[in-house]
Amino acid sequence: MENWVAISSPGRADFLNTHQDYKGLPVVPVAINLRMHLYGELRDDKSFTIKSFDLEKLNEMSTDSFEIGINEMKEGKFFGNYFRGVINVLVKKGFADKLRGMNISIKSEIPVGSGLSSSAALEVGFTEMLNHACHLGLGRKDLAEIAFTAENKEAGIPCGRLDQYGVAFGGIIKLECRPPYNVEPLSFKDLTFAIVDSGIRHSTADIHPRRQEDINRGLKALMESSKVPQTLKRKLGRKFNEPAWEEIREEELKDFLSIMDDKARRRIIFTLRMQKLTEFALKVLRREKISSKEVALNLGEDRLTAIKNTPAAERNHRILGEVMNDQHALLRDLYDVSLPKLDEICVAALEAGGYGAKISGAGMGGSIIVLVKNEEAGRRVVEACLDVGARCGWVSKVGEGVRVEKPASRVMS
């Protein structure tokens, strides 16, 4: 058995249906070329030591040590909790006797707090490292579920499954966010993105619970109103992840919107409109034929004309870009997770030739994902975004999922 193992896992851009996974709605992540690299040296005992070179450079707490067993989480947003969480999940699943201690070093191309799933890349990468080194026999779905449970249940971060599945599977996928969490690889992968880090750090833990509370409040008002018919109530519920969102159309709610307060109303309308746009975009990503009527219904007559005048080879890219633009507008206007600087970056990206631009991740900072024609166009978009204050950016094709790197001969220095 070799003493070293090297794993890399991709960053994940939040392509379509942002802020929908925790509601049980399908989401469409895309893996990017930026990767997290983990190097592990097997030990003869049950101890782990973890070192992050990137956090060390940021003068943040960059080391952790713990044993195989049920480990306590440290206070705050400590990076070691993700590793502790993975071990806790594996121990609870009965893998304790198979696990071996390791010395692990981490170096990442994925900036922390950028909305590109650096935490999921850590969790999935660490799980795959243990899977490979300790012969646990886990598949990609197992890796994603263990990583999700580590973050959501053990570390207590109220996330959905989008990040972990996007990192584990790679490519572009449609993820069903209700059991059994089916994954559909999407065939239209000839896409190029500019990924732009705004430089504004965010925290999912600060964003998700408040939006979930707003939705719960709106659902409670609808469920307790005598004006709402039982046929509609049967599709609803009292908690954000209970409604059959895919079966509800905005038209059904129009007579009852005044029952809810403004924030609750906007959160629920957001949920329905994002889902409708995503259903439309999925037809493009599956290479299904799209009629002019469908384009007009989803994007408007004015943009239908512009799309018809687009060269045939670019037409689907233009449609996807317009969906991204509309989804960013919903995130900004109905979900309140954008910021003026993020909007400015999106405008600069579009003026530089991007097809579409939107927030990637929870919002209130983090990164912007921009669909572009090719790598040259992506570089122009990145430069334009840097000119308006973005911190950095990259051009990326669609990336692979988590993988074992060979040869794994030495630790990163």
ChimeraX attribute file (.defattr): number of C-alpha atoms within 10 A of each C-alpha:
attribute: neighborCount
match mode: 1-to-1
recipient: residues
	/A:1	6
	/A:2	9
	/A:3	13
	/A:4	19
	/A:5	24
	/A:6	27
	/A:7	25
	/A:8	27
	/A:9	34
	/A:10	36
	/A:11	33
	/A:12	35
	/A:13	29
	/A:14	27
	/A:15	27
	/A:16	28
	/A:17	24
	/A:18	28
	/A:19	27
	/A:20	22
	/A:21	21
	/A:22	20
	/A:23	20
	/A:24	22
	/A:25	21
	/A:26	26
	/A:27	26
	/A:28	26
	/A:29	28
	/A:30	29
	/A:31	32
	/A:32	30
	/A:33	20
	/A:34	23
	/A:35	25
	/A:36	24
	/A:37	24
	/A:38	27
	/A:39	25
	/A:40	28
	/A:41	21
	/A:42	21
	/A:43	14
	/A:44	8
	/A:45	12
	/A:46	16
	/A:47	16
	/A:48	22
	/A:49	17
	/A:50	21
	/A:51	19
	/A:52	20
	/A:53	17
	/A:54	17
	/A:55	17
	/A:56	12
	/A:57	10
	/A:58	10
	/A:59	9
	/A:60	12
	/A:61	14
	/A:62	18
	/A:63	17
	/A:64	17
	/A:65	13
	/A:66	18
	/A:67	16
	/A:68	20
	/A:69	17
	/A:70	18
	/A:71	17
	/A:72	13
	/A:73	17
	/A:74	12
	/A:75	8
	/A:76	8
	/A:77	13
	/A:78	15
	/A:79	20
	/A:80	22
	/A:81	23
	/A:82	25
	/A:83	27
	/A:84	27
	/A:85	27
	/A:86	28
	/A:87	29
	/A:88	22
	/A:89	23
	/A:90	22
	/A:91	18
	/A:92	12
	/A:93	10
	/A:94	9
	/A:95	15
	/A:96	17
	/A:97	10
	/A:98	14
	/A:99	20
	/A:100	18
	/A:101	20
	/A:102	25
	/A:103	17
	/A:104	24
	/A:105	20
	/A:106	22
	/A:107	18
	/A:108	22
	/A:109	14
	/A:110	25
	/A:111	21
	/A:112	18
	/A:113	20
	/A:114	24
	/A:115	32
	/A:116	30
	/A:117	27
	/A:118	24
	/A:119	22
	/A:120	29
	/A:121	30
	/A:122	28
	/A:123	30
	/A:124	36
	/A:125	32
	/A:126	28
	/A:127	26
	/A:128	30
	/A:129	24
	/A:130	25
	/A:131	17
	/A:132	17
	/A:133	22
	/A:134	17
	/A:135	12
	/A:136	15
	/A:137	9
	/A:138	15
	/A:139	12
	/A:140	18
	/A:141	16
	/A:142	16
	/A:143	24
	/A:144	27
	/A:145	17
	/A:146	24
	/A:147	35
	/A:148	28
	/A:149	22
	/A:150	27
	/A:151	26
	/A:152	17
	/A:153	14
	/A:154	22
	/A:155	25
	/A:156	14
	/A:157	19
	/A:158	16
	/A:159	21
	/A:160	20
	/A:161	24
	/A:162	31
	/A:163	30
	/A:164	31
	/A:165	29
	/A:166	34
	/A:167	35
	/A:168	30
	/A:169	26
	/A:170	26
	/A:171	23
	/A:172	27
	/A:173	26
	/A:174	22
	/A:175	22
	/A:176	19
	/A:177	21
	/A:178	15
	/A:179	7
	/A:180	7
	/A:181	16
	/A:182	14
	/A:183	17
	/A:184	13
	/A:185	17
	/A:186	17
	/A:187	13
	/A:188	14
	/A:189	16
	/A:190	11
	/A:191	16
	/A:192	20
	/A:193	30
	/A:194	29
	/A:195	25
	/A:196	29
	/A:197	30
	/A:198	24
	/A:199	19
	/A:200	18
	/A:201	16
	/A:202	19
	/A:203	18
	/A:204	16
	/A:205	14
	/A:206	13
	/A:207	17
	/A:208	18
	/A:209	14
	/A:210	11
	/A:211	20
	/A:212	19
	/A:213	15
	/A:214	21
	/A:215	26
	/A:216	21
	/A:217	19
	/A:218	24
	/A:219	25
	/A:220	16
	/A:221	20
	/A:222	24
	/A:223	18
	/A:224	12
	/A:225	13
	/A:226	9
	/A:227	11
	/A:228	17
	/A:229	11
	/A:230	11
	/A:231	8
	/A:232	15
	/A:233	16
	/A:234	11
	/A:235	14
	/A:236	21
	/A:237	17
	/A:238	18
	/A:239	16
	/A:240	22
	/A:241	20
	/A:242	14
	/A:243	19
	/A:244	14
	/A:245	19
	/A:246	15
	/A:247	10
	/A:248	14
	/A:249	14
	/A:250	15
	/A:251	7
	/A:252	11
	/A:253	16
	/A:254	10
	/A:255	11
	/A:256	14
	/A:257	19
	/A:258	12
	/A:259	17
	/A:260	19
	/A:261	13
	/A:262	13
	/A:263	16
	/A:264	24
	/A:265	21
	/A:266	20
	/A:267	23
	/A:268	24
	/A:269	19
	/A:270	22
	/A:271	24
	/A:272	17
	/A:273	17
	/A:274	22
	/A:275	22
	/A:276	16
	/A:277	20
	/A:278	21
	/A:279	15
	/A:280	19
	/A:281	25
	/A:282	18
	/A:283	13
	/A:284	18
	/A:285	21
	/A:286	14
	/A:287	13
	/A:288	10
	/A:289	8
	/A:290	14
	/A:291	8
	/A:292	13
	/A:293	12
	/A:294	12
	/A:295	19
	/A:296	14
	/A:297	11
	/A:298	19
	/A:299	17
	/A:300	12
	/A:301	14
	/A:302	9
	/A:303	16
	/A:304	19
	/A:305	13
	/A:306	11
	/A:307	20
	/A:308	13
	/A:309	10
	/A:310	15
	/A:311	10
	/A:312	11
	/A:313	8
	/A:314	12
	/A:315	15
	/A:316	19
	/A:317	23
	/A:318	24
	/A:319	24
	/A:320	23
	/A:321	22
	/A:322	22
	/A:323	24
	/A:324	27
	/A:325	21
	/A:326	20
	/A:327	26
	/A:328	28
	/A:329	19
	/A:330	23
	/A:331	24
	/A:332	20
	/A:333	14
	/A:334	20
	/A:335	21
	/A:336	17
	/A:337	20
	/A:338	22
	/A:339	13
	/A:340	10
	/A:341	17
	/A:342	29
	/A:343	18
	/A:344	14
	/A:345	28
	/A:346	25
	/A:347	19
	/A:348	21
	/A:349	31
	/A:350	20
	/A:351	13
	/A:352	19
	/A:353	17
	/A:354	26
	/A:355	23
	/A:356	26
	/A:357	31
	/A:358	33
	/A:359	34
	/A:360	28
	/A:361	29
	/A:362	25
	/A:363	29
	/A:364	23
	/A:365	24
	/A:366	25
	/A:367	33
	/A:368	32
	/A:369	27
	/A:370	31
	/A:371	30
	/A:372	29
	/A:373	19
	/A:374	17
	/A:375	17
	/A:376	10
	/A:377	18
	/A:378	26
	/A:379	18
	/A:380	18
	/A:381	31
	/A:382	25
	/A:383	18
	/A:384	20
	/A:385	29
	/A:386	19
	/A:387	12
	/A:388	15
	/A:389	15
	/A:390	22
	/A:391	14
	/A:392	16
	/A:393	21
	/A:394	18
	/A:395	25
	/A:396	20
	/A:397	19
	/A:398	20
	/A:399	22
	/A:400	22
	/A:401	27
	/A:402	29
	/A:403	19
	/A:404	17
	/A:405	13
	/A:406	9
	/A:407	9
	/A:408	16
	/A:409	14
	/A:410	13
	/A:411	16
	/A:412	14
	/A:413	7
